[in-house]
Amino acid sequence: MFPLWGSYCDGNIKIEYIIYSHINLSVNKVKFQGGIENIVGWFESIGLPGFMAYGVALVEIFGGIALIIGLAIRFISALFALLMIGATLKVKLSVGLLGNGQMAGYELDLAFLAIALYLVFNGRQILSVSQLFLHKDSNELKRVA
């Protein structure tokens, strides 16, 4: 732990959400390179409304960027956790933890879910853009009082 702005922060959490964001962005970049229309079609083929692909795309791309810069870590991580739960239950649960030889299992989704939940409960750290704003506001409130 090291001091920063008069408080303490575990630098490992910053590393964790940057790596988590980078992996998410990389995986999703490949997924969306074929075009969002393909994702819409795939959503419809598994019984989900096609328009949900646009919402998932926004969360995955902009959420990944937001996590890298440290903006709304807990909120974005909660959205990622919901996506991982949905992906696991709707798509991957039937193929098992390690997959079936034709499709990957839900092992990576489970790891992403664990990381996302960790960030939901422990992600409000000093080394984030959001915390800079919160820290500034709390100092101003102390001066007024």
C-alpha positions, 0 to 999 in steps of 0.5 A: 500500500502506498500513500496518495492524496492523503489516503492509502490505496492498494496499487494492485487493484488499479493493475487488476482493472486495467488488465481486466479492461484490456482483456475485455476490450481485446475479446470484444474487439474481435467479436465485433470486427465482423460487424454488429449485424452478425451479433444481432443475428446471433442474439436472435438465433439464441432467442434474445432480442436482437436490439440487446446486442447494441446495449451489450456492445456499448457496455463492453466497449465503452465500459472497458474504456471507462474501467481503464481510465478509472471512471465509474469502476463499481457501476461498470463492473456491476454491468460486466457482472450481469453480462457474465451471468447472462452469457453463462446462463444463456449460452455456456452453461449447457456446454460445461465448465471446460466446454465440449470440444466445439465451444469454449466453456464458461471458465473465462466467464466465471473468472471475469465474473469473479473479477467484476464482483471483486471490483464492485465491492472493492473498486472504489479506490483512490487511483481512479478518475471517479475518486478524484472527483469524490475526494475533491467534493469531500474536501470542499464539504469539510472546508464549508463545515 
